[in-house]
Amino acid sequence: MKKVVLLALSASLLLATNGDNLIGLGAKSRAMGGGGIATFFGAENTLSNPALISGGKGTEINFGATLFMPDVKANGVKSSADMNVIPEVSLSQKINDNWAFGIGMFGSAGMGVDYRGNTSLMDARTNLLLMKFAPALSYHKDKFSFGFAPVVQYGSLDIAYNNGSPVGQGSSDDFGLGYELGAAYDITSDLKLGLVYKSSISMKYKNTLSVASAPFSGLLGGTFADDLEQPAEFGVGVSYNYGFFNFSADYRKVKWGDAKGYKDFGWKDQDIYAFGAKYEKDGTWYGVGYNYAKNPINNYATTAGMNPKAVLNLFNYLMFPATSESHFSIGAGTKITKNLSLDFDVLYAPKVTVNTMTPSGSFKVEHSETSVAFSMRYNF
């Protein structure tokens, strides 16, 4: 299992969008701003709201990938981690009129930079990779739908830099367990309300955060623990159909401030808003979306020099600058045959610039993103 996951992620150095979470899972969701709590997308709903997979018919298999192209610079130097491939596989099966089963495997989150060869940026290289595997079960009766998905998460973390001497012992990985709960209610035949809760997932990456923070242990009062917990989140969404149009709006709260590791680095809880519109007729659809989430990372006011707040700025903004906020998306898809469909989307996050103070002096960090997602779905 571990070798399969590593092979799927071998091309990936991710720098994701809402904190370290990808915006949406699948081309349709991403085209509509990362929504999916109340909007039916098929098998892809396994990890957005498992309650919705009971709205499908027969069997659906979906294969997809996102080409992710972050553009991150520190003091004008571009990170080499600028092109990544993120896989996605999902399946849903209608069992009977009330029950449906689904499976999803997604590259779900991560972030990283690569400044090797730039001594002014400490030759820093970081890489966090996350992938989730989730079987899901959904029940639908009358106007109500409920879903449950146990989640197995694989993660890998690597932190390396040169602080006068090399720091870092290579990548470390771990598996964690969690779950997701979903519900949906048809207020009318055209108006749907959705709810979702995702549990936190404990992860521990041996000899990573503790080793990376050791040179600053005197300032920090010790080293960081090696825990980097994926935070809990909850959300609510609404979806409305009007003729050939669908309109959706989602709100999610990600609890970075309660998660082990992230709270030590001063990350704050994040409010995420996603809006989307789609026109679909005769097997062809067109969609647009917008997603906004304020940067969850504290930028501590500090003077240059060796102090604990400056150390946190160094790790947060030089090594893990997950700072993008606004995201714009478009997408389209069509049926190639009676059973086969192709979908794609393009997502763009405009540049966010942050000036921060670290023990190595001031840094100007710039971050923008472009991504393209493709998926092929087969229904039978």
N, C-alpha and C positions, 0 to 999 in steps of 0.2 A: 504493500500500500504506500509506504513512504517513498519508494523509488518512483512509483507512478506519479505521485504528487510533485516530486522534485522535477521530473521530466516535463510535466505540464507547465511548471513555473520557471523553467530554466532560462527563458528569454525575458523574464520580467524583473525590472527594477522599478517598482511602482511609486508614484507620488500622487495620491488620490485627492479627492476634491472636497467632500464634507468632512473636515478633519482628515483622518486616514481612510475614510469609507468612500467607495466608489459611488457616484451618482447613478442610481438605477442599476438594475440587473437585466440586461437584454436590450435590443435595439428599440423596441416599442416604448419601453419605460423611459429610456434615456432621451428619446425623441420628444417625450412629453415632460421633460424637466426632472425625471427621476421619480415620477409618481408610480402608484401601483397598489396603494392600500385599499382603494375602492374600485379600481379599474381593472377589468379582466384583460389579461394578456396571454392567457393559455398556461402552458407548463412553466413559463418564467415566473409565475406568481408563487411558486414554491417557497421562495425566500423573501418575497415582498409582503404577501399575505396568503398563507396556505389555505385559508377558508375559501378562496376564490377558485381553486382548481376544480371544485365540484361543478362549476359553471360550464365546463368543457363537454365535448361529445366524443365518444370513442377513445382513440389513443392519439397522442401527439408526442413527437420527438423533435427536439430543438437542439441544433448545434450552432454555436456562435463564438465570436471572438471580438475583442476590442483592441484596436491599435491605439495605444495611449502615448501622447507626445508632449510631456511637460517641458517647459522652458524656464529653468531656474538659474538665476545668476546671483553671485555674491561679490560685491565690489566690482561688478562688470565682468567677472569670470563665469563662463557658462558651465553648468554641471554636465558631465558626460552621460549621465543617466537620463537620456532624452528620447528613447523610443522603446516601447514595451508591448508585449502581446499578453492579453488577459483572456483565458479560456472560459467557456460556458457550455454546459451540457445539462439539459433538463428533459424530463419525461413525465407525462401525466396519463392516467388510465381511468376511464369511467368504469366503476365496478357495477353499479346499478343506478336506479333513478336518484338515490339519495347519497351514495358513497362514491368517493374518488380517491385514487392513490397517486402520489407524485414522488419524483426523485430529482434533486438538483445538485449539481456540483459547479461551483462558481469561484473564480478568483474574485474575492469580495473586498479586499482592502490592502493597504500598504503604503509605503513612502520610502524615499531614499534620495541621496545625492552622491555624486562621484567627482571629487576635486583632486584626484591623484595627479601629481606632477605640479601642483600649485602650493608651494611652501607657505605663501602668505595666507592660505586657507587651510593650513595644517595638514595638507594631503588627505583631507577628510573623505571617508567613504562610509555610507550607511545604507542599509537595506532591510526593510521590513516587508515580509510577504505573508499574506493570509489567504487561505482557501477554505471554503465551507462545503461539507457534504451533508445533505439533509433529505431523508425520506419523509414524506408528509401524508397525512390522512385528513380528508375533508368530508364533512357531513352537511347536506342541504335538505331542508324541509320547509315547505311553504315559503315564507319570506326571509328565513334565517339561514345562515351558513356559519359553520364553525370549522376551524382547522388547527392541527397540532403537528409540529415538526421537530423531532429531536435533531440536534446539530452536532456534528463532529467537525472541529476546526483544526486545521494544520497551520502552524506558524513557523517562520524562520526569521531570525534577527541577527544582523551583523553590524558592529560599530568599530571603526578603525580610524586612527588619526596619528599624527606625529606631533608631540608636544616637547620637542627636543630629543625624544627617543620614541620609537614606535609603541603605540598603545593598541591593544585589541588581540584577542585570541581566536579570531575566526568566527564563523557563523554557528549559531546554536538553534535547535528547533524543539518543538513541543506539540503535543496534541491536547486539546481541551474539549469539554462537553458543555452543551447548553441546550436551549430549546426556544421555540417560537410559538406563540399563540395568536390566532387570528379569528376575527368575527366579521360578519357583514349582514346588513339588513336592507331589504328592498323597501324603501319608504313608499315609492310608487313604482310602476313598471319602468320608469325612466330615471329614477333618482335612487342612488345607492349610497349607503354609509358604511365605512369600513373602519375597523379598529385592529391594532396589532401591538404585541409586546414581544420584545426580544431580550432574553436573559443575558446577563454578563457571562463571559467565558474566561475562566482563570487560565493564564499562560505564564510559564516560567522559562526564561532563556538563560541557561547556566553560563556564568562567566562572561556576560555581555555588559549590562548596565553597571554591575559592580566593578568590573575591570575598567570600563570607560570612565567612571567617576573617581577612581582611586587617586589619580594625580591631584584631585581637588578635595580630597577627603578632609583635610585640615580646615578648609573653609566651610564645607558642607556639614561638618560634625559627624563624619562617617561616610561610607559609600552608599550608593543606592542599592536597594534590593534588585534582584533579577526578575521580579514580577512585572509583567506588562499586560494587564487585564483588558480584554476587549469589553467596552462598557455596555451596560444595559441601555435599551432605548424603548420608547413607546411612541405611538403615532395614531392619528385619526385622518381619514380622508373622505372625500365626497366625489361622486361621479354622476354626471347628468348627460343623458342622451336627448338630442333635439334633432329629429330627422336623421340625416346622415352624419351629424356632428356629435362629438363627445367632448365634454369639458370636465376637467378634473382639478382638484386642489387637495394637497396633502400638507399636514404639519407633523413633524417628528421632533422629539426631544432626545438628544444623546447625552448620557450622563458621564461625560469625561471627568468631571470634578469628583466623582465617587470611585473611579476606576484605579486600582493599584498601578503605580507607575506613572500614569498620566497626571494624577493629582499631585504626585511628588514634583513633577515638572511645571506645575501651575496651570494646567489646562482647565478651562471652564466649560460648564455645560453649554450645549449648542442647540439653538432653535433653528430648524430647517423648514423652509417653505418651498413647495414645488407646485407649479401651475402648468397645465398642458391643455392643448386643444387638438382634436383629430377629426379629419374628414375621411369617411370610408364608404365606398360604393363599389359593388360588383367585384369584390376581391382585391381592390386597390385602396391604399390609405396614404394620407399625408398628415404629418403632425408637426407641431411647434411646441416649445416649452421654455420655461424659465425657472431657475432654482437659485435660491439665496440662503446663505448661512454665514453669519459673522465668524471671522477667524477666531477659533477657540483658544489660541495661545496668548498668554500674558506677555506683554512687552514691558519688562520691569525698568522703571526709571532708575538709572544708576550712573555713577561716574566711572570712567575707565579705571581699571585696576582689578586686583584680586579680591572679589567679594562674592558671596553666594548668589545674589541676584544676577550678577554679570555672568556667572557660570551657567545659570539656567537659560539666560538669553543665548549663550553660545550653543548649547545643545539644541534648544528649540529652533533657532533661526538659521544657524549655519548647517546643522546636521539633519533636522527634521522640519523644514519650513512648510508645513501644511496650511498655507495662508490664503488660498483662493476663496472668493466669496460669491460673486455673481457668475452665473452660467447660463448661456443661451444655446438652444438646441433646435435642430430641424431633422426630419426623417421621412421616409416613405417606404412602402413595400407593396408587393403585388403577388398574385397567384401565377405561377408558371404553368402548372397543370391543375387538375382538379384537386390533387392532394398536396402539391408542393408549393411553398411560398418562400419568397426571399424578402428580407427586411434590412434596412440600413439606417444609420443616423450619424449626424455630425454634431459635436458639442464643442463649444468654445468658452473659455473663462478668460476674461480680460485681465491684464496685468495688475497685480497688487504689489505695491512697494512699501517696505517696512525698513525704517532706520533703527538700529538697536546698538547698545553698548555691551561689549564683552571684555573678558580679561585680555584679549588680543587686540583691543581697540574697537573702533566703530565699524559696523558692517551695514551696507545697504543691500538688502535682499529683495530681488524681484522675481515674481512667480506668475506665469500665465500657462494655460493648458489648451491643447487641441486633442480631440480624440474622434475616431471613426469606428463604428461598430457594425458588424454584419452578422446576420443569422439566417439559417435555413431551417424551416420547419416542415415536418411531414405529418399529415393527419390521415388516419385510416380507421 
